[in-house]
Amino acid sequence: MRKVFFVDDEPLIAQGLANIVEWQDYDLHISGSANDGLQALERLREEPVDLLITDIMMPRMNGLELIKKVKEIHPNTKFIVLSGYEEFEYVKMGITLGIQNYILKPINIEELEATIKHIKGDWEREELRRYRSEEDWKILRSNILQRWVSGDIRSSELKQRAELLGIPLNYASYQVYVMRIISDECAISQLYRLTSLADELCRVFSEELGEGQEVICFPDADDDIVVMSVSMDEQKEAARKGMQRSMTKLRQLTGLRMWCSEGEAEGHEFKDIQENYRKAKSQFQACLIAGDDMTLYSRPEDAEPVQASSPSFRPDTFAKLLIEGDKSALQAFIASALGCGGEVSTVPRGACMNAAVQLMIAAKDMEKAPDYSEVFTPMHRINTLQGLRNHVWYIVERSLQRLQEAEQGYSMHVSFLVDQVRHHYPEELSLKTLSQRLQMHPNYLGQLFQQEVGASFSDYLNQYRIEKATQLLLHTDQKTADIAFNVGYTDSSYFYRQFKKYTSVSPTEMRSMYRV
């Protein structure tokens, strides 16, 4: 609540001001009053206020002199001037000093309240501008820091921006950590403002480290929080323990799991910072969390090849279970196929993801109009083995449901279109040419297809082609351009756009991430 202060050499007026307006309705608290300008100035030096309402003609120091003095020490204070008579010179001087209004006595309550409402609006606009300014500054600083750790900024540009943005560059030791907040249900950015979480982590970690060290925290492009501990001397173990305690405090705030990865290199050269960041991020890319720990801390010196056996299963057994539709048996099979093979905290991400993809593709292959974006889009934010199992079961269950719905069958004309796609997808296919063969209007045929299949003909065709392209990427050594041509895309750039649209990753990323 903001503060208001009254100054008038007539005590009854000063007291009356407190009662003529419901100040709390305007989020204002009466801080006090004084009977002359000098007395008011002494009080205001010790306790600044947001709004000062003052008479002009007072002994020892008049109202305009008081305003001038207060503006020097508290420039954000706003002022309303009261006077028993109208003097043009006083009005002109008050305008020069930036008063909000000049109100004649006896005070018109409606005019006073209108002035207060106007001032309240000014405060709200100022707060919004200040908030936007702070947010813009944070965004700019975060962007520069992201470019620094990613190696996308020249040293000369960083040095120019660092001074302006308060980025420390002249410390002897820099240690980089990357913290990932685990939510397999949705992206963490949908639950929290990442800049706010980064600010809170910075505050907590700074308190843990104490004097002599500085902390920088910012979110990166993957919604991870990058943390830099900088100091004049190496304090690696103290910083590590402080980071672990900070993780625990942030977990208590969010209720979510925390995974912190520590970089390997130390130093202050650009290449050291970037290598540090790359090493920390690589631990996320290599593993999935298999244990039940709410906070996981990965150190480079503790990193060893994960001993858990790679997932394996019999595809024919899984296919038989899919055909039978036994949900309990399917769930048990998925849990077994994606088991960790022992009491370990992490398992190899690549092997588990590949096994999961095989299971999901087997289920999607049974659908008449498979949408493979459902398989791949959520996978980049899965960090736990249980989250991966849940995703596989979601896809399998959806496929079983769609199969059950599709048992009713398609009409003769829609069946013809589906058959053309499945047997001639590498060829030039369009609703216009196929409708001519059926002697039907293309618009009517398209509506019929949409109604029965649940997707437009072009979407169905693209999804089917991307499905075939995915299989070729994962199980052959063909070049991407050749795969594009083999599934019906003569324009490679268009193929890239369609592939990313339906899978959320590029063909190159798909091959590197999920290939067996």
C-alpha positions as CSV (number, residue, x, y, z in Angstrom):
1,M,0.0,0.0,0.0
2,R,1.3,3.5,-0.9
3,K,1.7,6.3,1.6
4,V,0.2,9.8,1.6
5,F,1.3,12.7,3.8
6,F,-0.6,16.0,4.6
7,V,0.9,19.4,5.3
8,D,-1.1,22.5,6.3
9,D,-0.6,25.2,8.9
10,E,-4.2,24.9,9.9
11,P,-4.4,21.7,12.0
12,L,-8.1,21.3,11.4
13,I,-7.5,21.1,7.6
14,A,-4.7,18.5,8.0
15,Q,-7.0,16.4,10.2
16,G,-9.9,16.9,7.9
17,L,-8.0,15.6,4.9
18,A,-7.7,12.2,6.7
19,N,-11.5,11.9,6.9
20,I,-12.9,13.4,3.7
21,V,-11.6,10.6,1.5
22,E,-11.7,6.8,1.9
23,W,-7.9,6.6,1.3
24,Q,-7.8,2.8,1.6
25,D,-10.1,2.5,-1.4
26,Y,-7.2,4.0,-3.4
27,D,-4.6,1.7,-1.8
28,L,-3.2,4.6,0.2
29,H,-2.2,4.6,3.8
30,I,-2.0,7.9,5.8
31,S,1.7,8.2,6.9
32,G,1.2,11.4,8.9
33,S,0.9,15.1,8.8
34,A,2.8,18.3,9.6
35,N,1.9,22.0,10.2
36,D,4.7,23.6,8.2
37,G,7.1,22.8,5.4
38,L,10.2,22.5,7.5
39,Q,8.7,20.0,9.9
40,A,7.3,18.0,7.0
41,L,10.8,17.9,5.3
42,E,12.4,16.5,8.4
43,R,9.8,13.8,8.6
44,L,10.0,13.0,4.9
45,R,13.8,12.7,4.9
46,E,13.4,9.7,7.3
47,E,10.2,8.2,5.7
48,P,9.5,8.9,2.1
49,V,5.9,8.9,0.8
50,D,4.3,8.4,-2.6
51,L,1.9,11.3,-2.4
52,L,2.3,14.7,-0.7
53,I,-0.7,17.0,-0.3
54,T,0.5,20.4,0.9
55,D,-0.7,24.0,1.4
56,I,1.2,26.8,-0.2
57,M,1.3,29.6,2.3
58,M,3.0,28.3,5.5
59,P,5.5,29.7,8.0
60,R,9.2,28.8,7.9
61,M,9.0,27.0,4.5
62,N,6.1,27.3,2.0
63,G,4.6,24.5,0.0
64,L,6.5,25.1,-3.3
65,E,9.8,25.2,-1.5
66,L,8.9,22.0,0.3
67,I,8.1,20.3,-3.1
68,K,11.4,21.4,-4.5
69,K,13.3,20.0,-1.6
70,V,11.4,16.7,-1.6
71,K,11.9,16.2,-5.3
72,E,15.6,16.4,-4.8
73,I,15.7,13.5,-2.3
74,H,12.6,11.5,-3.5
75,P,12.1,12.3,-7.2
76,N,9.2,9.8,-7.6
77,T,6.9,11.5,-5.1
78,K,3.8,13.0,-6.5
79,F,2.2,16.3,-5.3
80,I,-1.2,18.0,-4.9
81,V,-1.1,21.7,-4.0
82,L,-3.8,23.4,-1.9
83,S,-4.4,27.1,-1.7
84,G,-6.9,29.5,-0.2
85,Y,-6.7,31.8,-3.2
86,E,-5.8,31.5,-6.8
87,E,-2.4,33.1,-7.8
88,F,-1.3,32.7,-11.3
89,E,2.4,32.8,-10.3
90,Y,1.9,29.9,-7.9
91,V,0.1,27.9,-10.5
92,K,2.8,28.5,-13.0
93,M,5.6,27.6,-10.6
94,G,3.7,24.5,-9.5
95,I,3.4,23.3,-13.1
96,T,7.1,23.8,-13.5
97,L,7.7,21.6,-10.5
98,G,5.5,18.9,-11.9
99,I,2.5,19.0,-9.5
100,Q,-0.5,16.8,-10.3
101,N,-3.1,19.4,-9.5
102,Y,-3.7,22.8,-7.9
103,I,-6.9,22.7,-5.8
104,L,-8.5,25.8,-4.2
105,K,-9.9,25.8,-0.7
106,P,-12.5,25.0,0.4
107,I,-11.6,21.6,-1.1
108,N,-13.9,20.1,-3.7
109,I,-14.0,16.4,-2.7
110,E,-14.9,15.2,-6.2
111,E,-12.0,17.1,-7.7
112,L,-9.6,15.7,-5.1
113,E,-10.8,12.1,-5.7
114,A,-10.6,12.6,-9.5
115,T,-7.0,13.8,-9.0
116,I,-6.2,10.8,-6.8
117,K,-7.7,8.4,-9.4
118,H,-5.6,10.0,-12.1
119,I,-2.4,9.7,-10.0
120,K,-3.3,6.0,-9.2
121,G,-3.5,5.4,-13.0
122,D,-0.1,7.1,-13.4
123,W,1.4,4.7,-10.8
124,E,-0.1,1.7,-12.5
125,R,1.4,2.8,-15.9
126,E,4.7,3.5,-14.3
127,E,4.8,0.0,-12.8
128,L,3.9,-1.6,-16.1
129,R,6.7,0.3,-17.9
130,R,9.1,-0.6,-15.2
131,Y,8.1,-4.2,-15.3
132,R,8.4,-4.3,-19.1
133,S,11.8,-2.6,-18.9
134,E,13.0,-5.2,-16.4
135,E,11.6,-8.0,-18.5
136,D,13.2,-6.6,-21.6
137,W,16.5,-6.3,-19.8
138,K,16.3,-9.9,-18.5
139,I,15.4,-11.2,-22.0
140,L,18.4,-9.3,-23.6
141,R,20.8,-10.6,-20.9
142,S,19.5,-14.1,-21.2
143,N,19.9,-14.1,-24.9
144,I,23.5,-12.9,-24.6
145,L,24.3,-15.5,-22.0
146,Q,22.7,-18.2,-24.2
147,R,24.9,-17.1,-27.1
148,W,27.9,-17.2,-24.8
149,V,27.6,-20.8,-23.6
150,S,26.5,-21.9,-27.1
151,G,29.6,-20.3,-28.7
152,D,27.5,-18.1,-30.9
153,I,28.9,-14.7,-29.9
154,R,32.3,-13.1,-30.6
155,S,34.5,-12.2,-27.6
156,S,34.5,-8.5,-28.6
157,E,30.7,-8.3,-28.7
158,L,30.4,-10.2,-25.4
159,K,32.8,-7.7,-23.7
160,Q,30.8,-4.8,-25.0
161,R,27.5,-6.2,-23.8
162,A,28.8,-7.6,-20.5
163,E,29.4,-4.2,-18.9
164,L,26.0,-3.0,-19.9
165,L,24.2,-6.1,-18.7
166,G,26.1,-6.8,-15.5
167,I,27.8,-10.0,-16.7
168,P,31.0,-10.6,-14.8
169,L,34.0,-11.5,-17.0
170,N,37.0,-10.9,-14.9
171,Y,36.8,-13.7,-12.4
172,A,39.4,-16.5,-12.1
173,S,37.1,-19.5,-11.9
174,Y,33.8,-20.3,-13.6
175,Q,31.9,-23.5,-12.9
176,V,28.8,-24.3,-15.0
177,Y,25.8,-26.4,-14.0
178,V,22.7,-27.1,-15.9
179,M,19.5,-27.9,-14.0
180,R,16.5,-29.7,-15.5
181,I,13.2,-29.6,-13.8
182,I,11.4,-32.9,-14.6
183,S,7.8,-32.9,-15.7
184,D,6.8,-35.8,-18.0
185,E,3.2,-34.5,-18.1
186,C,3.9,-31.2,-19.9
187,A,6.7,-28.7,-20.7
188,I,8.0,-27.0,-17.6
189,S,7.5,-23.6,-19.2
190,Q,3.7,-24.3,-19.2
191,L,3.9,-24.7,-15.4
192,Y,6.3,-21.9,-14.4
193,R,7.8,-18.7,-15.8
194,L,11.4,-19.9,-16.3
195,T,12.9,-16.5,-15.7
196,S,11.2,-16.4,-12.3
197,L,12.6,-19.9,-11.4
198,A,16.0,-18.8,-12.6
199,D,15.8,-15.7,-10.4
200,E,14.8,-17.8,-7.4
201,L,17.6,-20.3,-7.9
202,C,20.1,-17.4,-8.3
203,R,18.9,-16.0,-4.9
204,V,19.0,-19.3,-3.1
205,F,22.4,-20.3,-4.5
206,S,23.9,-16.9,-3.8
207,E,22.8,-17.3,-0.1
208,E,24.4,-20.7,0.0
209,L,27.7,-19.5,-1.4
210,G,28.0,-16.3,0.6
211,E,30.4,-13.5,-0.1
212,G,33.3,-13.7,-2.6
213,Q,31.3,-15.6,-5.2
214,E,28.7,-14.5,-7.8
215,V,25.9,-16.5,-9.4
216,I,24.4,-16.2,-12.9
217,C,21.2,-18.1,-13.7
218,F,19.2,-18.0,-17.0
219,P,17.0,-20.4,-19.0
220,D,18.3,-21.9,-22.2
221,A,16.5,-22.8,-25.4
222,D,15.6,-26.3,-24.0
223,D,13.9,-24.9,-20.9
224,D,16.9,-25.9,-18.7
225,I,18.3,-23.4,-16.2
226,V,22.0,-22.7,-16.7
227,V,23.9,-21.8,-13.5
228,M,27.3,-20.2,-13.4
229,S,29.2,-20.0,-10.2
230,V,32.0,-17.4,-10.5
231,S,34.7,-16.6,-8.0
232,M,38.3,-15.3,-7.6
233,D,39.6,-18.7,-6.5
234,E,38.5,-22.3,-7.1
235,Q,35.9,-23.5,-4.6
236,K,34.5,-26.4,-6.5
237,E,33.4,-28.6,-3.7
238,A,31.7,-25.8,-1.7
239,A,29.9,-24.7,-4.8
240,R,28.8,-28.3,-5.5
241,K,27.3,-28.7,-2.0
242,G,25.7,-25.3,-2.3
243,M,24.1,-26.3,-5.6
244,Q,22.8,-29.5,-4.2
245,R,21.1,-27.7,-1.2
246,S,19.7,-25.1,-3.6
247,M,18.1,-27.9,-5.7
248,T,16.4,-29.2,-2.6
249,K,15.0,-25.8,-1.8
250,L,13.7,-25.3,-5.3
251,R,12.2,-28.8,-5.3
252,Q,10.3,-27.9,-2.2
253,L,8.9,-24.9,-4.0
254,T,7.8,-26.7,-7.2
255,G,7.2,-30.2,-5.9
256,L,8.9,-31.6,-9.0
257,R,12.0,-33.7,-9.5
258,M,15.4,-31.9,-10.1
259,W,18.3,-33.1,-12.2
260,C,21.5,-31.1,-12.0
261,S,24.4,-31.9,-14.4
262,E,27.8,-30.4,-13.7
263,G,30.2,-29.4,-16.4
264,E,33.6,-31.0,-16.6
265,A,36.0,-28.2,-17.5
266,E,36.8,-25.1,-15.3
267,G,38.2,-21.8,-16.5
268,H,37.2,-18.4,-17.8
269,E,38.2,-18.6,-21.4
270,F,35.3,-18.7,-23.9
271,K,36.1,-22.2,-25.0
272,D,36.2,-23.4,-21.4
273,I,32.7,-22.1,-20.7
274,Q,31.3,-23.5,-23.8
275,E,32.9,-26.9,-23.2
276,N,31.7,-26.8,-19.6
277,Y,28.1,-26.2,-20.8
278,R,28.3,-28.9,-23.6
279,K,29.5,-31.5,-21.1
280,A,26.7,-30.7,-18.7
281,K,24.1,-30.9,-21.4
282,S,25.5,-34.1,-22.8
283,Q,24.6,-36.0,-19.6
284,F,20.9,-35.2,-20.2
285,Q,21.2,-36.5,-23.8
286,A,22.8,-39.7,-22.7
287,C,20.6,-40.9,-19.9
288,L,17.0,-41.4,-18.6
289,I,16.3,-41.4,-14.9
290,A,15.4,-44.9,-13.8
291,G,15.4,-44.5,-10.0
292,D,13.0,-42.8,-7.6
293,D,15.4,-40.0,-6.5
294,M,13.7,-36.6,-6.3
295,T,17.0,-34.8,-6.8
296,L,19.7,-36.3,-9.1
297,Y,23.2,-34.8,-9.3
298,S,25.4,-35.9,-12.1
299,R,29.2,-35.2,-11.8
300,P,31.6,-35.8,-14.7
301,E,34.1,-37.6,-12.5
302,D,31.3,-40.0,-11.4
303,A,30.1,-40.7,-14.9
304,E,30.6,-44.3,-15.9
305,P,29.1,-46.3,-18.7
306,V,25.7,-47.4,-17.5
307,Q,25.8,-51.1,-16.7
308,A,22.0,-51.7,-17.2
309,S,21.3,-54.1,-20.1
310,S,19.8,-52.6,-23.2
311,P,16.1,-53.2,-23.7
312,S,15.2,-56.2,-25.9
313,F,12.0,-57.9,-26.9
314,R,10.5,-60.3,-29.4
315,P,8.6,-58.2,-32.1
316,D,6.5,-61.2,-33.0
317,T,5.3,-61.6,-29.4
318,F,4.4,-58.0,-29.2
319,A,2.6,-58.1,-32.6
320,K,0.6,-61.1,-31.4
321,L,-0.4,-59.2,-28.2
322,L,-1.5,-56.2,-30.3
323,I,-3.7,-58.4,-32.4
324,E,-5.3,-60.0,-29.4
325,G,-5.8,-56.6,-27.8
326,D,-5.0,-57.9,-24.2
327,K,-4.3,-54.6,-22.4
328,S,-3.0,-56.2,-19.2
329,A,-0.6,-58.4,-21.1
330,L,0.5,-55.4,-23.3
331,Q,1.2,-53.2,-20.3
332,A,3.3,-56.0,-18.7
333,F,5.2,-56.5,-22.0
334,I,6.0,-52.8,-22.2
335,A,7.2,-52.7,-18.6
336,S,9.4,-55.7,-19.2
337,A,10.7,-54.5,-22.6
338,L,11.6,-51.1,-21.1
339,G,13.0,-52.4,-17.8
340,C,16.3,-51.2,-16.4
341,G,17.6,-54.6,-15.4
342,G,18.6,-53.7,-11.9
343,E,18.8,-51.0,-9.2
344,V,20.3,-48.1,-11.2
345,S,19.6,-44.4,-11.1
346,T,20.0,-43.9,-14.9
347,V,19.8,-46.0,-18.1
348,P,21.0,-45.3,-21.6
349,R,18.6,-42.9,-23.3
350,G,19.4,-44.0,-26.9
351,A,18.8,-47.7,-26.4
352,C,15.5,-47.1,-24.5
353,M,14.2,-44.6,-27.0
354,N,15.0,-46.9,-29.9
355,A,13.1,-49.8,-28.2
356,A,10.2,-47.5,-27.4
357,V,10.0,-46.3,-31.0
358,Q,9.9,-49.9,-32.3
359,L,7.0,-50.7,-30.0
360,M,5.1,-47.6,-30.9
361,I,5.7,-48.0,-34.7
362,A,4.4,-51.6,-34.4
363,A,1.2,-50.2,-32.9
364,K,0.8,-47.4,-35.3
365,D,1.3,-49.7,-38.3
366,M,-2.0,-51.3,-37.5
367,E,-3.9,-48.0,-37.9
368,K,-5.4,-47.0,-41.2
369,A,-4.4,-43.4,-40.9
370,P,-1.5,-43.3,-38.5
371,D,-0.4,-39.9,-37.2
372,Y,3.3,-40.3,-36.3
373,S,3.6,-36.9,-34.8
374,E,1.9,-38.5,-31.7
375,V,4.9,-40.8,-31.4
376,F,7.8,-38.3,-31.8
377,T,6.6,-34.9,-30.7
378,P,6.6,-35.5,-26.9
379,M,9.8,-37.6,-26.8
380,H,12.2,-34.7,-26.5
381,R,10.8,-33.7,-23.1
382,I,10.7,-37.3,-21.6
383,N,13.4,-37.6,-19.0
384,T,12.4,-40.7,-17.0
385,L,12.1,-44.3,-17.8
386,Q,8.6,-44.4,-16.3
387,G,7.6,-41.4,-18.4
388,L,8.8,-43.3,-21.5
389,R,6.7,-46.3,-20.5
390,N,3.7,-44.1,-20.0
391,H,4.1,-42.6,-23.4
392,V,4.4,-46.0,-25.1
393,W,1.3,-47.2,-23.4
394,Y,-0.6,-44.0,-24.4
395,I,0.3,-44.6,-28.1
396,V,-0.6,-48.4,-27.9
397,E,-3.9,-47.7,-26.1
398,R,-4.8,-45.1,-28.7
399,S,-4.0,-47.4,-31.6
400,L,-6.2,-50.2,-30.1
401,Q,-9.0,-47.7,-29.6
402,R,-8.8,-46.5,-33.2
403,L,-8.6,-50.1,-34.5
404,Q,-11.8,-50.9,-32.7
405,E,-13.5,-47.8,-34.1
406,A,-12.3,-48.6,-37.6
407,E,-13.7,-52.1,-37.6
408,Q,-16.9,-50.7,-38.9
409,G,-15.1,-50.3,-42.2
410,Y,-14.9,-47.6,-44.9
411,S,-17.3,-46.9,-47.7
412,M,-16.3,-48.2,-51.2
413,H,-15.1,-44.8,-52.4
414,V,-13.0,-44.1,-49.3
415,S,-11.5,-47.6,-49.3
416,F,-10.4,-46.9,-52.9
417,L,-8.5,-43.8,-51.8
418,V,-6.9,-45.5,-48.9
419,D,-5.8,-48.4,-51.1
420,Q,-4.3,-45.9,-53.7
421,V,-2.3,-44.3,-50.9
422,R,-0.9,-47.5,-49.5
423,H,0.1,-49.0,-52.8
424,H,1.0,-45.9,-54.9
425,Y,2.2,-43.4,-52.3
426,P,5.5,-42.7,-54.2
427,E,3.5,-41.6,-57.2
428,E,1.7,-38.3,-57.9
429,L,-1.6,-38.6,-56.1
430,S,-4.3,-35.9,-55.8
431,L,-7.9,-35.9,-54.9
432,K,-8.7,-34.2,-58.2
433,T,-7.3,-36.9,-60.4
434,L,-8.6,-39.8,-58.3
435,S,-12.1,-38.3,-58.1
436,Q,-12.1,-38.3,-62.0
437,R,-11.5,-42.1,-61.9
438,L,-14.5,-42.4,-59.5
439,Q,-16.6,-39.9,-61.5
440,M,-17.2,-37.9,-58.4
441,H,-16.8,-34.2,-57.5
442,P,-13.5,-33.8,-55.7
443,N,-15.0,-31.6,-53.0
444,Y,-17.7,-34.1,-52.1
445,L,-15.1,-37.0,-52.2
446,G,-12.8,-34.9,-49.9
447,Q,-15.7,-34.3,-47.4
448,L,-16.5,-38.0,-47.4
449,F,-12.9,-39.0,-46.8
450,Q,-12.6,-36.4,-43.9
451,Q,-15.8,-37.7,-42.3
452,E,-14.8,-41.4,-42.4
453,V,-11.0,-41.2,-41.8
454,G,-10.9,-38.2,-39.5
455,A,-8.2,-36.5,-41.6
456,S,-8.0,-34.7,-44.9
457,F,-6.8,-36.7,-47.9
458,S,-3.6,-34.6,-48.2
459,D,-2.9,-35.0,-44.4
460,Y,-3.4,-38.8,-44.7
461,L,-1.1,-39.0,-47.7
462,N,1.6,-36.9,-46.1
463,Q,1.4,-38.9,-42.8
464,Y,1.7,-42.2,-44.7
465,R,4.7,-40.9,-46.7
466,I,6.4,-39.6,-43.6
467,E,5.8,-43.0,-41.9
468,K,7.6,-44.8,-44.8
469,A,10.4,-42.2,-44.7
470,T,10.8,-42.7,-41.0
471,Q,11.2,-46.5,-41.5
472,L,13.8,-45.9,-44.2
473,L,15.7,-43.4,-42.1
474,L,15.9,-45.8,-39.1
475,H,16.6,-49.0,-40.9
476,T,18.6,-48.1,-44.1
477,D,21.6,-46.1,-45.1
478,Q,19.9,-44.3,-47.9
479,K,20.6,-40.6,-48.2
480,T,17.8,-38.3,-47.1
481,A,17.3,-36.8,-50.6
482,D,16.9,-40.4,-52.0
483,I,14.4,-41.3,-49.2
484,A,12.4,-38.1,-50.0
485,F,12.2,-39.1,-53.7
486,N,11.3,-42.8,-52.9
487,V,8.3,-41.8,-50.8
488,G,6.9,-39.3,-53.3
489,Y,8.6,-36.0,-52.7
490,T,10.5,-34.5,-55.6
491,D,11.3,-31.3,-53.7
492,S,13.8,-32.1,-50.8
493,S,13.1,-28.8,-49.1
494,Y,9.4,-29.5,-49.1
495,F,10.0,-33.0,-47.7
496,Y,12.1,-31.4,-44.8
497,R,9.2,-29.1,-44.0
498,Q,6.6,-31.8,-44.1
499,F,8.8,-34.2,-42.1
500,K,9.3,-31.7,-39.3
501,K,5.6,-30.7,-39.3
502,Y,4.5,-34.3,-38.7
503,T,7.4,-35.5,-36.4
504,S,8.6,-32.2,-34.8
505,V,12.2,-33.1,-35.7
506,S,14.2,-33.0,-38.9
507,P,15.1,-36.2,-40.8
508,T,18.8,-35.8,-39.7
509,E,17.7,-35.5,-36.0
510,M,15.4,-38.5,-36.4
511,R,18.2,-40.6,-37.7
512,S,20.7,-39.6,-35.1
513,M,18.3,-39.8,-32.1
514,Y,16.4,-43.0,-32.8
515,R,18.3,-45.2,-35.2
516,V,19.1,-48.6,-33.9
